């Protein structure tokens, strides 16, 4: 006798406008910018602690981005949406997209240009400030997804993001303090 089993996603695929799909799409975009900022600072400073943090963020968030896009692929859902960013959260956002900043915590194009031009401690401070704000926005989104996602793997991933990004925010606050700066 052959027993056929199905995977959870084969019977319960989230809808294209679900919290699961919305979070996967939006956090993939959010993470891509964190990876970009981390590459910029890595190449702009010799400080090993900042470079190590940037390396960790590059690897962690690129990996998580792959998982998010993989869930969309598994569900056979589009990787983009015409819905406004974070519409899946079901409430109005105070954030108004501007200058390339599509979601809360995302740096503007002007801030990214400034980071591209900065070097040494100026680059370190700006990166730590931008990444702190970026993580705040990411934590808020991940916390919401952890409570709304129907897919257990996605909810677990979101919970892990909250824990790791909070930990990194504590580290970045200490690094900013060492440089005589504050989070923005």
N, C-alpha and C positions, 0 to 999 in steps of 0.2 A: 504494500500500500504506500503510495506517495502522498505526503502531506505538503500542501503548498502553504507557504506563509507569506504574508505581505508585510511590508515595512510601513511604519506609521504614515509616512508622507504619501504612500500609495492610496490610502483610503481617506485621509484627512488633510488635504492640501489647502493651505490658507488661501484666502481670496486676494486678489491683486491690491485691494484697498485695505487689507487687514493690518493690524498693528504689527504683526510678524513681518510682513513684506515691507511696510513703511519703515520700520526700524532698520531692517537689513539694508535697504537702499540708502537711507539717510546716514546711518552710521558708517557705511562704506565711504561715502563722500567725506564725512567728518574725519575719518581716520586717514584718508588720502592726504588731507592737508597737514595733519600732524606728522606724517611721514615726510612730506615735502619740507616742512619747517625744520625737522630734525636733520635732514641732509644738509640744509643750508647752514645750520650752526656747526655741524660736525666739520664742515670745510672752512669755518671762519674763526675757529679758536684752537688753541693748543691745550686748553684746560682739560685734563683727563677725566675729571668727574663729570663735566658737562658733556664731553664726547661719549662717555660711557652711558649716561642717561639717554642721549640722543640715539645711540646704537640700540639700547633696549627698546625705546619707543618705536624706532624704525622696524625692528624685527617683530615685536609684539603686535603692533597695530597693522602692519602689512599682513601678518599671519591671520589676525582676526578679520581683516577686510576680505581675505580669501575665503574664510569660513562663511562670512555673511553673503558674499556673492555666490558661494557654493550652495547655500540653502536656497537662494532664489533659483539657481539652475536646477536643483533637485525638484523644486516645486513647479518647474516649468513656468516661472513668472518672469516678466520683464525686469530688467535691471534699472530701468528709469521709469518715471511716472510724470504725468502732467499735473498731478496734485501738488500743491505747495509743500515745501519742506515741512516735516513734522505735523502734517494734517492728521496723520494717524493717531496723534495724541488726543484728539477730540476736544481741544480747547484753543482759544486764541493765544497767539504768541505775542509777547511784547516786542520781540525782535522784528525789525523791518529790514529785509535784505537790502544791502547797500554796498557799493564799491567791492563787489565780489564776495562779501560775507553773507552766505545764504542762511546760516543757522546760528543760534546763540553760541558764543564762544569761538566762532570761526574768525580768523584774522581777516582784515580787509586787504584788498590788493595793494593799497598804499603801505600798510604795515609790512606786508611780505616784501615789497620793494625796499623798504628801509632795512629789513633783516638781511636781504641780499647784499646790501652795501656795507653793513656793519661788520666790524672785525673785533677780535679780542674781547675784552670785558664788556664793551658796548653790545656786541652780538650776544654774549652770554646773558646779560640782564634782559635785553629785549626778548630773547627766546624764552627765558624762564617766565617772564611776565605773560607773553602771548600763550605759552603752553599751559600756564596755570588757568587762564581764562578759557582756553580751549577745553581743558579737562573739566572745568566746572560745567560747561555746556554739555559735554559728553556724559558726565555723571548724571545730570538731570535727565537726559534722554534715555540712558541705560536703565536708570532706576524706574522710569515709566515703563519701559519695555519689559523689565523683569516682572512687573505686576500685570501686564496686559498680554504678553505673548502666550499663545496656546501651544506652541512647539516647545517641548521641554528642553531640548538642546539649546535653542535660541535664548530661552529664559535663563538658563544656566550660564551661557556665555555673557549675557547682559549683567548678571550678578557679579561675575568675575571681573568685568570691566569696571564696575563701581568700586570694588575692593582695590584693584590695582591702581586705578587712577587717583583714588583718595590717598593712597600710600605715596604715589609720586607727587601729589600736591604738597604733602607734608615735607618731602625731601626738597622740592623746589622752593618752598618757603624758607627753609634753612639755607639753601644755596643763595637765595636773594639776600637774606640777612647778612651772610658772609661778605657780600659785595656792597653792603650799605644801601640796598634797594628794597622796595616793597612790591608785592603783587599788585597788578593794576586792577 
